[in-house]
Amino acid sequence: MFDVAVIGQGPAGGMAALRLAEAGHSVVAFDRKKRVGDPIHCGEGLGKIALEHTNYPVGDWAIREVKGNRIRMPNGKAVGLMSPGYSIHRWGLDSKISDDAVAAGTERHEGIKISKVTKENGHWGLFAKDGEVAKARQLVIAEGRIPNIVKQVGLKGNDKLRLLPGLQYKFKTCDVDFPDNDYFDFYIDPMYADGYVWVFPRDGIFNVGIVATNGAKSGLEYFCREQMNVDPEKRILNDLGDKQNGGLIPRDGPIPQFSTKDAYVVGDSAGLTNPITKGGVHVGMLSGEYAAIAIGNELGSGKLVPPSHAINHHELRGQYWENCGEALHPDLESHVWYDRILKRQPWTKQKFVDQSKLIYSLDKRVLNLIGEIYNGRNYSDLPWLKMFAVLIKNPDLAPLAGKLLKIKASLKITETYGW
C-alpha cells in the first residue's frame, strides 16, 4: 500500500510526485509512455517566472534564453509580452522532474497505462491491462488531456470533441529565410482558426508549429512556404528522432471541479492550459505543488498553506492572503482546499477565459489596427493617443475599445502564466 499514486509524469504529475516524495511519503508513479517525455507534445518554451513560482532550478534542458513573447498580427506588427524565459528540451524537463522524484524515493513505472481505478475500504486500486498494479491512499490524476480516470473518480473532464490539434516541425536556421531573434513569436490570423502559428528560436534551429481548428497541417505548411521560404520536406528530426510532434490541447478552460475525496486532478487533465498561448507547463507545475500540499495535509506531514516560495514572491502575496479568504481556512478538508485554491487563481477564472478568447474573434482589419497601435510595445504600454487617433479615423471601431481593454487584461495574466 502506497501513500500516493500518481498517474502521469508530465510536469504536473512529476512535480506532485517530487514534492510528496521529498516530504517522506511512499509514492508510486505511472506513465503510459515508454520514456517519460517521449513523444513531445509542446512548442518547448518556459518562462523564468515558472521556476521562481515553483522553486525549481533551471537545468541543461534549457537551451537558450529569450526576452519574451510577441503576438504578431497579419501585417507583421507586434504586441509584446516581455516576460523572459527559455527555449527548452521539453522531454528533458519532463524527465528531469520525474527523475528528481525517483531520486527522492518515488517508485516509477514507464510504459504502463492505467486504464481503471476503483475505491474500496478507503483506498484506491489501480489497474492496467494485466490487472491491479498498485494500491494507494491518495490519487493524483495527471493523465493528460483525454479524460478517462478523471471521469472514473466522478469528475467531469475535458470535452474530447473540443480539443485543439497542434503540430510542430523543426528546421535548421540556415535552411529558412527568417530573422533569428531572442523572442517567441505567435502569428495570429483568422486563416488559422481559433489559433496561431508559433516560431520559437533555438540554437541553430527554429521550432515552427500551429494550433488551429481548420487544418493544422495545411496551415503550418502554408506558413513555412510563404513566410519562411522553406519546403516543409526540409524539416529535420527532433531530439527524439521524429520529423514532427504535436497532439491535442484543451481549449475550453478549466474543468468544473478539480478534486474529490482523496483524488486530485492536475495539469492538462484539469484543463489548465492558457486560452491565448495554449501553454500549460507553468500552471501544471503549480497545480502539482498545490495537490502535494493538500495530500500532505491529509496524510499528516504538512499544513494547508501555499509553499513559502510562492507566498514570498511579491506578485503572489496579495493574491494568496487577500483574495483566497476561506480557501486558506485550516479546517477545510484537503480536497476542498485544493479545489478552492485553484479556483482563486487568476488563470482559472471564467472571466479570464472569456477575455482571452476575444482576440480570436477579431477580423484581419482589426488585428492589423491593434498592431498599428502597439507597433512592438509591451501590452501594458497602451499608447492612448494613438488608439484614439485610430478610432477617430475608424469610427465604426469605437465599440471595440472595450474589447481591446479586456484583451489587454487577459494579456497581463498570460504574460506571467501563459508558458
Secondary structure as UniProt FT lines:
FT   STRAND          2..7
FT   HELIX           11..22
FT   TURN            23..24
FT   STRAND          27..31
FT   TURN            36..37
FT   STRAND          45..47
FT   HELIX           48..54
FT   TURN            60..61
FT   STRAND          62..66
FT   STRAND          68..72
FT   TURN            74..75
FT   STRAND          78..81
FT   STRAND          85..88
FT   HELIX           90..103
FT   TURN            104..105
FT   STRAND          107..110
FT   STRAND          116..120
FT   TURN            121..122
FT   STRAND          123..128
FT   TURN            129..130
FT   STRAND          131..141
FT   HELIX           149..152
FT   TURN            153..154
FT   HELIX           160..162
FT   STRAND          164..172
FT   HELIX           173..175
FT   STRAND          183..187
FT   TURN            190..191
FT   TURN            193..194
FT   STRAND          196..201
FT   STRAND          205..211
FT   HELIX           216..227
FT   HELIX           232..234
FT   TURN            239..240
FT   STRAND          245..249
FT   STRAND          259..260
FT   TURN            261..262
FT   STRAND          263..265
FT   HELIX           267..270
FT   TURN            275..277
FT   HELIX           281..299
FT   HELIX           308..311
FT   TURN            314..316
FT   HELIX           317..323
FT   HELIX           325..328
FT   TURN            330..331
FT   HELIX           334..343
FT   TURN            346..348
FT   HELIX           350..356
FT   HELIX           357..361
FT   HELIX           364..374
FT   TURN            375..376
FT   TURN            379..380
FT   HELIX           384..393
FT   HELIX           395..400
FT   HELIX           401..417
//
